[in-house]
Amino acid sequence: MRPIGQAIAEHDMIREGDRVVLGLSGGKDSLTLLHALRRLQHHAPIHFELAALTVDPQIEGFHPVHLKNYLADLDIPYFYESQPIAEQAESQLKNDSFCSFCSRMKRGIMYRSLRREGYNVLALGQHLDDLAESFLMSAFRGGQLRTMKAHYHNREGDIRIIRPMIYVRERQTRAFADTARLPVIADSCPACFDRPTEREHMKQLLAKEEQHNKTLFKSLLTAMSPLLSKTRAE
């Protein structure tokens, strides 16, 4: 909770009266954030509402049906959207990866759902490892110094997007999910696990380097810090 609370405070992520929806894929990261936000909701000095939303891209191997009962047991409002994103990619995908196409489509669906249900904040479960991988991909392939933002508005300006786990390591979410026995959906994005991706390559590169440099991610966070707060609509 400490790094999550630090990120929320430093980047002013959750404010009094906010209505927050967590993008819940069913993977270890989003489920970990679900419990962190639920605990924060009960102990924070501010009042905010919390709900969860799953977008089912109708990809073979992705079965999030058990999440409905799980969220009901936690007494958290749950929204479920299903759309044949994989099928749409076959006809609409051009000079982009399926993962990027799917991400954009999901984001649009989530924005529409938040507007329909009257929520103003979308919480996403990316962690420090994700940010570091994005940073290297952008530098190596695009020649730009960019990574995921901690807190920003969408293009329309009506929804704020927050990433409360920017200071959390992936190994921490894995350990929490295992200890708490969370109902993790294995390979929560099956299409991305069918073959090695550029992100996976960066993950392996970072893991290898960290064996020789134990402060690697601390240094990377320092390098990325000026990029985290730059407002950019996505």
One Martini backbone bead per residue (centre of mass of N, CA, C, O) as a GRO file, in nm:
protein
  234
    1MET     BB    1   0.052   0.065  -0.015
    2ARG     BB    2   0.274   0.278  -0.012
    3PRO     BB    3   0.328   0.328  -0.324
    4ILE     BB    4   0.033   0.391  -0.387
    5GLY     BB    5  -0.007   0.630  -0.197
    6GLN     BB    6   0.221   0.799  -0.313
    7ALA     BB    7   0.114   0.828  -0.602
    8ILE     BB    8  -0.161   0.955  -0.534
    9ALA     BB    9  -0.045   1.204  -0.388
   10GLU     BB   10   0.167   1.319  -0.596
   11HIS     BB   11  -0.071   1.301  -0.848
   12ASP     BB   12  -0.365   1.355  -0.772
   13MET     BB   13  -0.576   1.108  -0.837
   14ILE     BB   14  -0.771   1.127  -0.575
   15ARG     BB   15  -1.084   1.278  -0.506
   16GLU     BB   16  -1.331   1.426  -0.383
   17GLY     BB   17  -1.607   1.243  -0.524
   18ASP     BB   18  -1.506   1.032  -0.683
   19ARG     BB   19  -1.558   0.810  -0.974
   20VAL     BB   20  -1.424   0.487  -0.984
   21VAL     BB   21  -1.277   0.289  -1.246
   22LEU     BB   22  -1.165  -0.036  -1.295
   23GLY     BB   23  -0.956  -0.202  -1.507
   24LEU     BB   24  -1.056  -0.549  -1.541
   25SER     BB   25  -0.890  -0.840  -1.653
   26GLY     BB   26  -0.784  -1.068  -1.419
   27GLY     BB   27  -0.517  -1.007  -1.344
   28LYS     BB   28  -0.283  -0.953  -1.103
   29ASP     BB   29  -0.277  -0.641  -1.121
   30SER     BB   30  -0.582  -0.558  -1.115
   31LEU     BB   31  -0.649  -0.721  -0.856
   32THR     BB   32  -0.457  -0.575  -0.671
   33LEU     BB   33  -0.579  -0.290  -0.715
   34LEU     BB   34  -0.857  -0.352  -0.613
   35HIS     BB   35  -0.769  -0.399  -0.311
   36ALA     BB   36  -0.628  -0.131  -0.268
   37LEU     BB   37  -0.876   0.056  -0.325
   38ARG     BB   38  -1.062  -0.069  -0.117
   39ARG     BB   39  -0.888   0.003   0.126
   40LEU     BB   40  -0.873   0.306   0.072
   41GLN     BB   41  -1.178   0.361   0.087
   42HIS     BB   42  -1.186   0.276   0.407
   43HIS     BB   43  -0.917   0.484   0.500
   44ALA     BB   44  -0.955   0.739   0.373
   45PRO     BB   45  -1.018   1.094   0.408
   46ILE     BB   46  -1.177   1.032   0.153
   47HIS     BB   47  -1.445   1.028  -0.081
   48PHE     BB   48  -1.509   0.733  -0.287
   49GLU     BB   49  -1.589   0.557  -0.567
   50LEU     BB   50  -1.618   0.195  -0.665
   51ALA     BB   51  -1.541   0.022  -0.968
   52ALA     BB   52  -1.578  -0.227  -1.234
   53LEU     BB   53  -1.420  -0.322  -1.561
   54THR     BB   54  -1.487  -0.545  -1.835
   55VAL     BB   55  -1.324  -0.633  -2.144
   56ASP     BB   56  -1.441  -0.845  -2.396
   57PRO     BB   57  -1.271  -0.954  -2.700
   58GLN     BB   58  -1.336  -1.243  -2.795
   59ILE     BB   59  -1.104  -1.447  -2.700
   60GLU     BB   60  -0.961  -1.729  -2.704
   61GLY     BB   61  -0.916  -1.807  -2.347
   62PHE     BB   62  -1.111  -1.581  -2.238
   63HIS     BB   63  -1.253  -1.612  -1.889
   64PRO     BB   64  -1.446  -1.371  -1.691
   65VAL     BB   65  -1.714  -1.480  -1.547
   66HIS     BB   66  -1.624  -1.499  -1.233
   67LEU     BB   67  -1.611  -1.188  -1.162
   68LYS     BB   68  -1.900  -1.125  -1.087
   69ASN     BB   69  -1.911  -1.282  -0.814
   70TYR     BB   70  -1.659  -1.156  -0.688
   71LEU     BB   71  -1.768  -0.859  -0.682
   72ALA     BB   72  -2.023  -0.921  -0.522
   73ASP     BB   73  -1.873  -1.017  -0.262
   74LEU     BB   74  -1.732  -0.716  -0.244
   75ASP     BB   75  -1.940  -0.490  -0.316
   76ILE     BB   76  -1.882  -0.421  -0.634
   77PRO     BB   77  -1.937  -0.263  -0.899
   78TYR     BB   78  -2.018  -0.420  -1.227
   79PHE     BB   79  -1.882  -0.414  -1.560
   80TYR     BB   80  -1.976  -0.557  -1.887
   81GLU     BB   81  -1.790  -0.589  -2.196
   82SER     BB   82  -1.864  -0.699  -2.538
   83GLN     BB   83  -1.626  -0.744  -2.816
   84PRO     BB   84  -1.507  -0.824  -3.152
   85ILE     BB   85  -1.190  -0.741  -3.179
   86ALA     BB   86  -1.053  -0.965  -3.340
   87GLU     BB   87  -1.242  -0.945  -3.584
   88GLN     BB   88  -1.191  -0.642  -3.646
   89ALA     BB   89  -0.883  -0.666  -3.703
   90GLU     BB   90  -0.898  -0.818  -3.978
   91SER     BB   91  -1.024  -0.543  -4.124
   92GLN     BB   92  -0.863  -0.283  -3.966
   93LEU     BB   93  -0.581  -0.373  -3.966
   94LYS     BB   94  -0.259  -0.238  -4.033
   95ASN     BB   95   0.014  -0.049  -3.906
   96ASP     BB   96  -0.035  -0.254  -3.653
   97SER     BB   97  -0.079  -0.398  -3.366
   98PHE     BB   98  -0.295  -0.581  -3.192
   99CYS     BB   99  -0.243  -0.461  -2.912
  100SER     BB  100  -0.294  -0.165  -2.994
  101PHE     BB  101  -0.576  -0.202  -3.106
  102CYS     BB  102  -0.705  -0.323  -2.852
  103SER     BB  103  -0.643  -0.088  -2.661
  104ARG     BB  104  -0.809   0.127  -2.811
  105MET     BB  105  -1.079  -0.015  -2.806
  106LYS     BB  106  -1.104  -0.047  -2.500
  107ARG     BB  107  -1.087   0.251  -2.427
  108GLY     BB  108  -1.345   0.339  -2.573
  109ILE     BB  109  -1.535   0.154  -2.413
  110MET     BB  110  -1.469   0.269  -2.133
  111TYR     BB  111  -1.554   0.558  -2.180
  112ARG     BB  112  -1.850   0.497  -2.245
  113SER     BB  113  -1.915   0.362  -1.975
  114LEU     BB  114  -1.851   0.597  -1.786
  115ARG     BB  115  -2.057   0.791  -1.904
  116ARG     BB  116  -2.312   0.618  -1.866
  117GLU     BB  117  -2.249   0.578  -1.534
  118GLY     BB  118  -2.097   0.846  -1.408
  119TYR     BB  119  -1.783   0.845  -1.442
  120ASN     BB  120  -1.436   1.013  -1.400
  121VAL     BB  121  -1.243   0.755  -1.336
  122LEU     BB  122  -0.956   0.572  -1.463
  123ALA     BB  123  -0.811   0.269  -1.358
  124LEU     BB  124  -0.481   0.137  -1.394
  125GLY     BB  125  -0.241  -0.161  -1.368
  126GLN     BB  126   0.024  -0.038  -1.411
  127HIS     BB  127   0.370  -0.070  -1.362
  128LEU     BB  128   0.704  -0.019  -1.345
  129ASP     BB  129   0.776  -0.231  -1.556
  130ASP     BB  130   0.597  -0.116  -1.780
  131LEU     BB  131   0.732   0.161  -1.796
  132ALA     BB  132   1.017   0.060  -1.868
  133GLU     BB  133   0.940  -0.084  -2.129
  134SER     BB  134   0.822   0.165  -2.274
  135PHE     BB  135   1.077   0.338  -2.261
  136LEU     BB  136   1.257   0.148  -2.434
  137MET     BB  137   1.079   0.125  -2.683
  138SER     BB  138   1.079   0.428  -2.751
  139ALA     BB  139   1.390   0.462  -2.772
  140PHE     BB  140   1.468   0.222  -2.966
  141ARG     BB  141   1.222   0.261  -3.194
  142GLY     BB  142   1.135   0.593  -3.179
  143GLY     BB  143   1.331   0.814  -3.050
  144GLN     BB  144   1.186   0.847  -2.760
  145LEU     BB  145   1.084   1.011  -2.450
  146ARG     BB  146   0.867   0.765  -2.321
  147THR     BB  147   0.566   0.700  -2.125
  148MET     BB  148   0.358   0.636  -1.898
  149LYS     BB  149   0.111   0.795  -1.731
  150ALA     BB  150  -0.014   0.881  -1.420
  151HIS     BB  151  -0.189   1.159  -1.502
  152TYR     BB  152  -0.481   1.222  -1.709
  153HIS     BB  153  -0.653   1.332  -1.983
  154ASN     BB  154  -0.856   1.307  -2.213
  155ARG     BB  155  -0.937   1.457  -2.503
  156GLU     BB  156  -1.225   1.557  -2.390
  157GLY     BB  157  -1.187   1.608  -2.059
  158ASP     BB  158  -1.394   1.394  -1.880
  159ILE     BB  159  -1.142   1.198  -1.817
  160ARG     BB  160  -0.948   1.038  -1.577
  161ILE     BB  161  -0.621   0.893  -1.574
  162ILE     BB  162  -0.487   0.627  -1.367
  163ARG     BB  163  -0.162   0.501  -1.202
  164PRO     BB  164  -0.107   0.370  -0.886
  165MET     BB  165   0.151   0.151  -0.978
  166ILE     BB  166   0.427   0.309  -1.061
  167TYR     BB  167   0.593   0.196  -0.778
  168VAL     BB  168   0.539  -0.099  -0.861
  169ARG     BB  169   0.626  -0.421  -0.872
  170GLU     BB  170   0.560  -0.716  -1.019
  171ARG     BB  171   0.647  -0.902  -0.783
  172GLN     BB  172   0.432  -0.785  -0.589
  173THR     BB  173   0.174  -0.873  -0.737
  174ARG     BB  174   0.241  -1.172  -0.742
  175ALA     BB  175   0.264  -1.214  -0.435
  176PHE     BB  176  -0.018  -1.118  -0.361
  177ALA     BB  177  -0.184  -1.312  -0.538
  178ASP     BB  178  -0.078  -1.567  -0.400
  179THR     BB  179  -0.142  -1.504  -0.100
  180ALA     BB  180  -0.459  -1.418  -0.165
  181ARG     BB  181  -0.583  -1.597  -0.384
  182LEU     BB  182  -0.643  -1.493  -0.656
  183PRO     BB  183  -0.861  -1.501  -0.951
  184VAL     BB  184  -0.662  -1.560  -1.186
  185ILE     BB  185  -0.619  -1.504  -1.523
  186ALA     BB  186  -0.465  -1.675  -1.736
  187ASP     BB  187  -0.361  -1.505  -1.973
  188SER     BB  188  -0.549  -1.227  -2.008
  189CYS     BB  189  -0.392  -1.206  -2.307
  190PRO     BB  190  -0.369  -1.444  -2.534
  191ALA     BB  191  -0.273  -1.303  -2.799
  192CYS     BB  192   0.004  -1.201  -2.661
  193PHE     BB  193   0.104  -1.519  -2.594
  194ASP     BB  194   0.148  -1.665  -2.873
  195ARG     BB  195   0.391  -1.457  -2.896
  196PRO     BB  196   0.655  -1.285  -2.905
  197THR     BB  197   0.730  -0.963  -2.785
  198GLU     BB  198   0.867  -0.660  -2.742
  199ARG     BB  199   0.800  -0.649  -2.441
  200GLU     BB  200   0.930  -0.920  -2.366
  201HIS     BB  201   1.212  -0.842  -2.450
  202MET     BB  202   1.241  -0.611  -2.240
  203LYS     BB  203   1.195  -0.783  -1.991
  204GLN     BB  204   1.447  -0.961  -2.029
  205LEU     BB  205   1.655  -0.736  -2.038
  206LEU     BB  206   1.599  -0.625  -1.752
  207ALA     BB  207   1.646  -0.885  -1.592
  208LYS     BB  208   1.941  -0.919  -1.671
  209GLU     BB  209   2.044  -0.640  -1.568
  210GLU     BB  210   1.947  -0.670  -1.266
  211GLN     BB  211   2.158  -0.886  -1.185
  212HIS     BB  212   2.392  -0.644  -1.198
  213ASN     BB  213   2.158  -0.414  -1.113
  214LYS     BB  214   1.975  -0.344  -0.828
  215THR     BB  215   1.913  -0.018  -0.917
  216LEU     BB  216   1.770   0.006  -1.191
  217PHE     BB  217   1.469   0.102  -1.125
  218LYS     BB  218   1.551   0.352  -0.972
  219SER     BB  219   1.691   0.488  -1.213
  220LEU     BB  220   1.451   0.479  -1.411
  221LEU     BB  221   1.259   0.648  -1.241
  222THR     BB  222   1.429   0.903  -1.245
  223ALA     BB  223   1.425   0.930  -1.559
  224MET     BB  224   1.094   0.925  -1.580
  225SER     BB  225   0.963   1.142  -1.395
  226PRO     BB  226   0.927   1.387  -1.604
  227LEU     BB  227   0.710   1.204  -1.780
  228LEU     BB  228   0.459   1.139  -1.590
  229SER     BB  229   0.325   1.455  -1.577
  230LYS     BB  230   0.273   1.480  -1.865
  231THR     BB  231   0.028   1.597  -2.053
  232ARG     BB  232  -0.161   1.328  -2.226
  233ALA     BB  233  -0.360   1.220  -2.456
  234GLU     BB  234  -0.528   0.874  -2.520
   0.00000   0.00000   0.00000
